[in-house]
Amino acid sequence: MTRSALQGARAREIVGRFASVEILVVGDLMLDQFVIGRVRRISPEAPVPVVEHDHDEHRIGGAGNVAHNIRALGARVALVGLVGTDAAADWLRAELAARGLDGAALVADPARPTTRKQRIVTTRNQQVARVDFESDAEAGGAVERALIDRALGRLEDAAAVVVSDYLKGAVTRALVAAVVERARARSIPVLVDPKVPHLDYYAGTTVVKPNLVEAEMAAHMRIRTDEDAGRAGRRFLERAGCRNVLITRGEHGMSVVTPAEEAHYPAVAREVADVTGAGDTVIGAVACALAAGADLAEAAQLANHAAGIVVGRFGPATVSPADLLTEMEMGEMGSDPEKRGQAPDSWA
């Protein structure tokens, strides 16, 4: 059966349901810290700029930014992740609370630092240096059990699950397997923002969303055309053992591939200012749409429009339901699968 482009009335119906669903986000939380100052001279000690400190800014990154995107779309969010017992954990909790996100289910591990990316930036937005505070050792023992217990507890009220994997230790094989098993019992989708070294962790998940580089790495091939994307997607499915793959391809849009069929959606961005965080927007929008009763073809079209909005803004942006509907009403209603490829029944 061929699916038509997503029409305005159906888009409004799906987006209108976002506020009634809850999404569980599980994964690697990060704190983005910006140390901002002015540069007026070069150090006499070494050929480096001297940054005169002005102020600090903090933002949530990783799984936290995925949760922020989902919350901005109107859905409720349950968040499970790993932090340390340091000042960065306090800053992170405060940033989550400021965005209406609950940090009560975070697991604190005193043996590791909260993942923090400290960027030294000038007032002209020029990055001078970055210092990373992190441990990429996978959680184990009591910490891993606590992550699994809290994820399964929050999953009972969720309509979809997003696993946000940044290889920082929170996402383990046992955690994903437990989430997939419980989600399957409840007939709810599990989506993954992946990292290639963990590809075999994602068996049985509903949708895995690699970007272009990750898909090329997993498939061991270059992606230049829709046909390449289809072949790479099928190789990815074989390696990961997931049910569907959604490849984000930058200015070439996105491709959704199942073992038998594929569809390709051209990018809808009118102007690109910054691609930061666009992947978080995509997986958040797909999760909200699937939780609200959309099939994957419809979810992909909504996410494609959401991505088109955020890349037109500077910095890590989010999309509101009104933003999304306005964008869809202003532009074409996605790419028509009858012209770009057949959207399979198995996406439902």
N, C-alpha and C positions, 0 to 999 in steps of 0.2 A: 504494500500500500504506500503510495507517495503522499508525503505531507506537504501542505501548502505553507507559504510564508505566514508568520505569526501576525494576526490582524489586531487592530487596536482594541476591539471589545474583549478579545481573549487575553490580550496583554494586561488590560485593566483588571480583568477577573483574577488573573494569577497574582499580580502585584498587590492587589487588594487583600489577598489572603496572607501576605507576609507577616502582618502583625499578629496573626493567630497561631503562628508556629514557633517552635523553639529549636535551635540548632546547637548541637554539642560540638565544640571545637576542642580537639586534643592535640597537643604537640609542644614544639619548642618555642618558649617565650623569650623575647629579647627586650632590652632597653636600649634605645638609641639616645645617646647623650651628645649634645653639641656644645662644645666650649668655644664661645664666640668672642672675638676681639679684633683689635686693629693692628695692622702691621705698618710700622713707620721706619724700621731699620733692620739691618742684618746683624746677627750676633757676631761679636768679635771672637767668640770661642770656636765657632764653626760656621761654614757657609749656609746657615739656615735663618729663616725669618724669626724675629722676636714678636710674639703675639701678646699684645697688651690686653689682658682679660677684661671683658665688658660684662658678659652675663652667660648663664648656662640655660639650655633648653633640653627638655626630655620628651621623647615620644615612645610609644609602644611599637615593637616590631615583631616579626615572626608570626607565631600563632596569635599573638595579641592583636596584630594589625588585621588579620583575617576576621577575628571576632569583632573588631571595631567596624569593619566594612559591613558585616552582617547586621550589626546593631543599627548602623546608619540606614540600612535598607528597611528597617522597621521590625525585623524579627527579634525575638528574645534569644539570648545566648547563655549557654552554660560553658564555662571555660575550665579545662583541666590542663595543668602544665607543671613545670619544675622550676623552682627558684632556690636561691641560697638563703642564708640568714644574715644578709649584709644590708648596707644602706641602699644598694641598688634595688634590692627586693622591696624595700619601703617605697622608694621612688616609683617602682613599677606598679605596685598596688595603688598608689595615689593616682597615677596616670590612668589606670583602668577605671577607678571609681569616678574620675572626672568625665569619663566617656560613657558612664552608665553601665559599666561592666563589673561583674561580681568576681572578686578574687578569692572567695571563701574555699573553693575546691583546689587551690594551688597546693602542691606538695613542697614543703621546705626541706632541703637537704643541706645540713651544716657542713658537709664535706666538700661542697662545690660552690663556686661563685655563681651569682646570678649572671646569665649571659648579658654582657654589656659591650656595646660598640661606642667607644668614645672618639668623637671626631673633633679635631681642632680646626675651626673654620673662621675665616675673616668676615668682617661685616659686609664684604662684597661677594659673599658666598663662594669663596675659593677655599678648597679643603687643603690644609697644610699637612696634616698627618692623621692617622687613625690608630688607636690602641684598642685591642680586643681583650676583654676579660672573660674567660670561658673555660669550661671543661667539656670535651666532646666524648668522654667515657659514657657508655650506655648505663642507664640506671639498672640496678640489680638489687637483689635481696628485698629488704623491707621497703625501700624506696620504690622499686618497681611494683611491688604488691600494692602499695598505697596508690600509685597512679592507676593501676588496673581497677582497684576497688572504687575509686572516686569516679573514674570514667564510666564504669558499669552502673553505678548509682545514678549519675546524671543522665545516662542514656535512656532510662525508663520514661522520661518525660519528653524526649527529643523526637523530632520528625525526620531528622537527618543528622549525620555525623560527618565532620570534616577532620581529617588527620593532616596536620601541618608539620611536615618533616624537614628540618634544617640540619640534621646530623649533629645535634647538640646534646643528645643523650636521653631525651624524654621518650622518643618513639623507639620501642623495642619490638622484636618479633612477637613476644608473648602478649604485649599490649595490643598490637594490631589484631592478632588472632582472636583474642578475647572479645574485642569490640566487634569484629566481623561476625563471630558466632552469635553474640547477643542481638546484633542488628538484624541478622538473617531471621532469627526467631521472631522478631517484631516486624519483619517485612519493611524495614526502612533502609534507605541508601547510605552507603559509606563512600565518601569522596576523599581523595588523597592528593595533596600537593607534594610531589615526590622528590627524592634524591636518588640518583642512579645506583649508588652502592647498596641501597636498601630495596632494590627492585623486587627481590623475592619475598620481601615482607608483606607485599600488598596482594597476595593471592586471595581471591574471593571478593575483593572490593568492587563497588559498583562502577565508579569512574575514577581513573587516575589522570591528572592534568599536568603532563610535562610541558615545559616550554620548548622552543625549537632546538636549542642546544642539547637539552636533556634527552629529547626524542632522538636526535642524531647520535648521541653517545650510546644510548640503549640499543638502537637499531644498527649501529656501525655503518651508517650511510649518510650522505648529504641529502637535505630536503630542499629542492628548488621549485618543485611544481606540486600541484594537487595530487598527481599520480604518485610522486615520491612520498608525499605525506601519507597516502593510503598504504603504501608498502611498508613504510616505517611504522605506522600505527599497528599493522598486523604483526610485525615482528615484536613490537613492544607488548602487545597482548600476549603473545606466546611466552615471552620472558617473564612478565609480571603475573600472569594468571588472573588478571582482572577481567571484568565483563565488557567494559568500554574504555576507550582512551580519548581524551580531548587534548589536542596539541594546540597551544597558543603559538602563533607564527608571526607576531609583530605586525608589520604593515601589510602582511598577506592574510591577516585574519586568523581563523581557527579551523581546525579539521576535527571531526568526530568520527571515530572508526570502531566498528564491531568486528568480530571474526568474519562476517559475511558481507558487510555493507559499509558505506562511508558517505559522508556529506561534508562539503566545504563551504565556509561562510567568509566572504571578503570583509576586510576591515571597514568600519563605518566612521572612523575618526575623520573629522574635517580638517583638523590641524593638530599636530603633535607638539606638545610643549615639554613633557616629561613622562617617561614610562615607569617611573618609580611606583611600585606597589600595584601595578595593573594586574598582575597575576593573582594577588590577594582579592582584588575586586571580582575577578572572573570566577574564582572558585566559590566565593561568598554568594555571588548572584546565582550560580548554578545550584548551590545547595538550597538557597531560599526557594527557588523556582520548583525544584523537585519536591521539596517538603510541602509546597503549596499545591501540588497536584499536576504540575506540568510534566510532559514527557521530555526526554533529553533533547530532542530537536528544538522544542520551544525554549527550554532552559538555555541552550547554547545561543539562540538568537537574542534573548534578554541579556545574557552575559556579554555578548559581542557589543551590544549598544552601551552597556555599563562601562566596558573597557574604553569605548570611544569617548566617553565623557571624561574619565579620569586622566587619560593621556593628553587631553587638551588643557590640563591644569598643572601648575607647578607644584612639586613636592608630592608626598603620599596623600592623595585625595580620597574622599569617599563619595558615594552616590546615594541620594535620597530617593524614595519612591516617586516623588514628584519630578525629580531630575530625569529619572529613567523613562517615565511615561511621556514627558515633554520631548525628550530626545527621539523616542520612537514615533511620536506623532509628527515631528518635524522632518524626519528622514524616511527612507524606505523601510518597510517592515521586514528587515533582515534580508537574507539571500534566499531566493525561491529554490527549494530543493528540486523542483521539477527541472530547473535550469542548471543547478550546480551539482546535483547528485541526489540519490534517493535516500530519504530518511527512513530507517527501518522500523518495523513494528516492534522489534525487540528493545527499542529505546524506552518504551512506555514503562 
